[in-house]
């Protein structure tokens, strides 16, 4: 499969945004999630999330688990 320049730079771009501000970081996550949710049905999304989770490293696991906890806290405030 031929990779685009964005695909080749995805980890570098992610790292750079990781050192940026909260708005930029949220925009990256919002864009990724919007792309995933809009490009496939619920079953395919679940399968894709499984593939993604399989390739995450331990630092990503830790950060994403903590992010989910903050999302839960925000939802419980409502």
N, C-alpha and C positions, 0 to 999 in steps of 0.2 A: 504494500500500500504506500502511495506517495504521501508524504507528510508536508503540510503547509508550514510556512515560517512561524506562524502562531503556535502550531502544535509542537514544533521543535523548541520553541522558547517558553512553553507554558510553565515549566517549573521555575525558570528564571523570572518570568513576569510575576508569578505567584509570590516568589520570595521578595521581590521588590515592593509589591503591593503590601505584603506582610509587614514591611518596615514603614509603611505610609500611615496615613491617618484613618480614623474609624469610618469616615464617610466613604473613602476610596475602598477600604476593605469590604464594607457592606455592599458597595456597588458591584464589586467583583463577585461576591457570593450571590447577590440578587440576580446578576446576569447569568451566572452558571445555572442557578436553580430555574430561572425562567426558560432558558434554553432547553434544559432537561425536561421540564414539565410540558412545554409546548411542542416538543418534537416526538413524543411517543405516548401511547396509551398507558394506563395504570399498570398493566402486567409487564410491559416492556420497561417501564420506568423502574419497577421493582427489580427486574433482572439487571438493568444497568447499574442501579445502586449497589447491588450485590457484587458486580464486577469491580466497581470503583472501590468498595470497602475492602475487597480482597487485595488491592494494590496499595493501600495506605500504609504508611510507616507508623511507628509507635508515637511519634510526636503529633502526627495528624490525628490519631485516635484520641490522644489526650485533649488536644485543643477542641476537637469537634464534640467530644463528650461534655466538656465544660460549656461550650456554646449552647448545646441542647439544654443544659441545666438553667442557663440564663433565660432561654426562650420559655421554659416551663415556669420559671418565676414570674416573668412578664405576663404570661397567660393567666396565672393564678391571681394577679393583681386586678383583673377585670371583674 
